[in-house]
């Protein structure tokens, strides 16, 4: 039987794997990916528009690591949010080659006033997937504390993505992931996620994804839109029979493939566990050791509530 710890490792490494697999074909349309990889894009080979090394972290994984580090060094919810902001700012100042516009603007604002409550964008044009892609550490660290999990998912999203839809998407994603970590079936996990108060658009996106027979049947704005990425992840989770095939199908949809892969890969890893992820993928990951150690530490994390 797969343990919570193994599922947690699978969740964090699932983010890294999905990110690294999708980076090769980022921004490519589905038709081009099908032409290049007629049997599916199945190997982590790097390249892509930013010429990544095979297994290198893009912003999706780097910012997931930033949240892991914040949790491991902080005592209270306030400390976690402040530490996450500082780790993300440190990453920005390292000169990443790929960073979303919403994230950059928010972190530049945070650098000026150091207030995570007023750094994130709230306009309709800020409903991007940049906070959803990094939120899995919240689910792992607070898998057994729903109230605190939801509050921290909301606040950590708002550092960069403060639109209510983005914050709500992070909350429900973490709720679903926590159910999966506890061993719930995908259907039960998604149903559990819908029990919390959600933005209407988020609840509708999950309902639509849950009933779609295929990824191709999904409708709605695409690109880096947060609800598009959430729909892909939920539909993939609900219909997956194994980790590899499900993630290959996600990446085959094209577009923002690294982020869609990271978001879906996290849920798939939480469901199937680390042993279901192909070793040939895991062997390439540059941050495999750090995320493996972080997952096991976060599962056992106990901090006082303030």
C-alpha positions in Angstrom: 0.0 0.0 0.0 1.4 3.4 -1.0 2.1 5.6 2.0 1.4 9.3 2.5 5.1 9.9 2.3 5.4 8.1 -1.1 2.4 10.0 -2.4 3.9 13.3 -1.2 7.2 12.5 -3.0 5.2 11.6 -6.1 3.3 14.9 -5.8 6.4 17.2 -5.7 8.4 15.1 -8.2 5.3 15.0 -10.4 5.4 18.8 -10.6 9.1 18.7 -11.6 8.6 15.9 -14.1 5.6 17.6 -15.8 7.5 20.8 -15.9 10.6 19.2 -17.5 8.7 17.1 -20.0 6.6 20.0 -21.1 9.5 22.5 -21.4 10.6 20.9 -24.7 7.4 21.7 -26.5 6.3 24.9 -24.6 4.2 27.2 -26.8 3.9 24.6 -29.5 0.4 23.8 -30.9 -0.9 20.3 -30.5 -0.6 19.6 -34.2 3.1 20.4 -34.2 3.7 18.2 -31.2 1.9 15.4 -32.9 4.0 15.8 -36.0 7.3 15.9 -34.1 6.4 13.0 -31.7 3.9 10.7 -33.5 4.0 8.3 -30.6 3.8 11.0 -28.0 6.5 13.2 -26.4 7.9 10.6 -24.0 11.4 11.6 -22.9 12.8 14.5 -21.0 15.3 15.9 -23.5 15.4 19.6 -22.8 15.5 22.2 -25.5 12.4 24.1 -26.3 12.2 27.9 -26.8 14.5 28.6 -23.8 17.0 25.8 -24.6 16.6 24.1 -21.3 19.0 21.4 -20.1 17.3 18.0 -19.8 15.7 17.8 -16.4 16.4 21.5 -15.5 13.8 23.3 -13.4 11.8 26.1 -15.1 10.0 28.7 -13.1 7.3 26.1 -12.2 9.7 23.9 -10.3 11.9 26.8 -9.0 8.9 28.5 -7.3 7.6 25.2 -6.0 11.0 24.8 -4.3 10.7 28.3 -3.0 7.5 27.4 -1.1 9.1 24.2 0.2 12.0 26.1 1.6 9.6 28.7 3.2 7.7 25.9 5.0 10.8 24.2 6.2 12.1 27.4 7.9 9.0 29.1 9.2 6.9 28.6 12.3 3.6 30.4 11.6 1.4 31.1 8.7 2.6 34.7 8.7 6.2 33.5 8.6 5.5 31.1 5.7 4.0 33.8 3.6 6.8 36.3 4.3 9.5 33.7 3.8 7.9 32.5 0.5 7.9 36.1 -0.8 11.6 36.5 0.1 12.5 33.2 -1.6 10.6 34.1 -4.7 12.2 37.6 -4.8 15.6 36.0 -4.4 14.8 33.8 -7.4 13.7 36.8 -9.5 17.0 38.5 -8.7 18.9 35.5 -9.9 17.8 36.4 -13.4 15.5 33.5 -14.5 15.2 33.1 -18.3 11.5 32.5 -18.1 9.1 34.3 -15.8 5.4 35.2 -16.3 4.5 38.9 -16.6 2.0 38.7 -13.7 4.6 37.1 -11.4 7.3 39.6 -12.4 5.1 42.6 -11.8 4.0 41.3 -8.4 7.5 40.4 -7.2 8.8 43.8 -8.3 6.0 45.4 -6.2 6.9 43.1 -3.3 10.5 44.2 -3.5 9.4 47.8 -3.0 7.2 47.5 0.0 7.6 43.9 1.3 3.9 43.5 1.9 2.6 40.2 0.4 -1.0 41.4 1.0 -0.8 44.1 -1.7 1.8 42.8 -4.2 -0.3 40.5 -6.3 -2.4 41.5 -9.3 -6.2 41.6 -9.0 -7.3 42.7 -12.5 -9.1 40.4 -14.9 -5.9 40.2 -17.0 -4.0 38.7 -14.0 -5.9 35.4 -13.9 -2.8 33.4 -14.9 -1.6 30.0 -13.7 1.6 31.2 -12.0 0.4 30.5 -8.5 -1.4 27.3 -9.2 1.8 25.8 -10.6 3.7 26.2 -7.4 1.0 25.5 -4.7 1.6 21.8 -4.2 3.8 22.2 -1.1 0.9 23.7 0.7 -1.1 20.5 0.3 1.8 18.4 1.4 2.7 20.5 4.5 -1.0 20.9 5.6 -2.4 17.7 4.3 -4.1 17.0 7.7 -5.1 20.6 8.5 -7.9 21.8 6.2 -8.5 25.2 7.8 -4.9 26.2 7.8 -4.3 24.7 4.3 -7.0 26.7 2.7 -5.9 29.9 4.4 -2.3 29.5 3.4 -3.1 28.4 -0.2 -5.1 31.6 -0.5 -2.5 33.9 1.0 0.5 32.3 -0.8 -1.3 32.7 -4.2 -2.0 36.3 -3.4 1.7 37.2 -3.2 1.7 37.2 -7.0 -1.8 36.2 -8.1 -4.4 37.9 -5.9 -7.4 37.6 -8.2 -10.1 35.7 -6.4 -10.2 33.1 -9.2 -6.5 32.3 -8.8 -6.7 32.1 -5.1 -9.8 29.9 -5.2 -8.1 27.6 -7.7 -5.2 27.2 -5.5 -7.4 26.4 -2.5 -9.4 23.6 -4.3 -6.3 22.2 -5.9 -4.6 21.8 -2.5 -7.8 20.3 -1.1 -8.0 17.7 -3.9 -4.3 17.0 -3.5 -4.7 16.5 0.2 -7.5 14.0 -0.3 -5.3 12.1 -2.8 -2.4 12.1 -0.3 -4.7 10.4 2.2 -5.5 7.7 -0.4 -8.9 8.9 -1.7 -9.9 8.0 -5.2 -9.8 10.7 -7.9 -13.6 11.0 -7.8 -13.8 11.2 -4.1 -10.9 13.7 -4.0 -12.6 16.0 -6.5 -15.9 15.8 -4.7 -14.2 16.6 -1.4 -12.5 19.6 -3.0 -15.9 21.0 -4.1 -17.1 21.0 -0.5 -15.2 24.2 0.4 -16.6 27.6 -0.6 -15.2 28.4 -4.1 -15.5 31.1 -6.7 -18.4 30.1 -9.0 -16.1 30.0 -12.1 -13.7 27.6 -10.3 -16.5 25.3 -9.2 -17.9 25.3 -12.8 -14.5 24.6 -14.3 -14.1 21.5 -12.1 -17.6 20.2 -12.8 -16.9 20.6 -16.6 -13.5 18.9 -16.4 -14.9 16.1 -14.3 -17.5 15.2 -16.9 -15.4 15.7 -20.0 -14.6 12.4 -21.8 -11.3 13.6 -23.1 -8.9 16.5 -22.9 -9.9 17.5 -26.5 -13.5 17.9 -25.2 -12.5 20.7 -22.8 -13.7 24.1 -23.7 -12.8 27.6 -22.5 -10.0 30.2 -22.8 -6.6 28.5 -23.1 -3.0 29.8 -23.0 -1.8 30.5 -19.4 -5.3 31.0 -18.0 -5.5 29.5 -14.6 -8.9 27.7 -15.1 -7.6 26.1 -18.4 -4.7 24.6 -16.5 -7.0 23.5 -13.7 -9.5 21.9 -16.2 -6.6 19.9 -17.8 -5.3 18.6 -14.5 -8.8 17.5 -13.2 -9.8 15.8 -16.4 -6.5 14.0 -16.6 -6.7 12.9 -13.0 -10.3 11.6 -13.4 -9.4 9.4 -16.4 -5.8 8.4 -15.8 -5.0 4.7 -15.6 -1.3 5.3 -15.2 1.0 8.2 -14.6 3.1 8.2 -17.8 0.3 8.0 -20.4 -1.7 10.6 -18.6 1.1 13.1 -18.5 2.1 12.5 -22.1 -1.5 13.3 -23.1 -1.5 16.5 -21.1 1.7 17.7 -22.8 0.2 16.8 -26.2 -2.5 19.4 -25.8 0.1 22.1 -26.6 0.4 25.7 -25.5 1.7 26.3 -21.9 2.9 22.7 -21.7 5.5 23.0 -18.9 3.0 24.6 -16.5 0.1 22.4 -17.6 2.4 19.4 -17.1 3.5 20.6 -13.7 0.0 21.2 -12.4 -1.4 17.9 -13.7 1.8 16.0 -12.8 1.4 17.1 -9.2 -2.1 15.6 -8.9 -1.1 12.5 -10.8 1.9 12.0 -8.5 -0.2 12.5 -5.4 -2.6 9.8 -6.7 -0.2 7.2 -8.0 2.8 7.8 -5.8 6.4 8.1 -6.7 6.9 4.5 -7.7 4.5 5.1 -10.7 6.7 7.8 -12.2 9.1 6.3 -14.8 12.7 6.1 -13.4 14.1 7.3 -16.8 12.2 10.6 -16.1 13.2 10.8 -12.4 16.9 10.2 -13.2 17.1 13.4 -15.3 15.7 15.7 -12.6 18.2 18.3 -11.3 16.2 18.9 -8.1 15.1 15.3 -7.4 17.0 14.9 -4.2 15.9 18.3 -2.7 12.2 17.7 -3.5 12.3 14.1 -2.3 13.8 15.2 1.1 11.4 18.2 1.3 8.3 16.0 0.7 9.2 13.7 3.5 10.0 16.5 5.9 6.8 18.4 5.0 4.6 15.4 5.5 5.7 15.3 9.1 5.7 19.1 9.6 4.0 20.4 12.7 4.1 24.1 13.5 2.2 26.1 16.0 -0.8 28.1 14.6 -0.8 31.8 15.0 
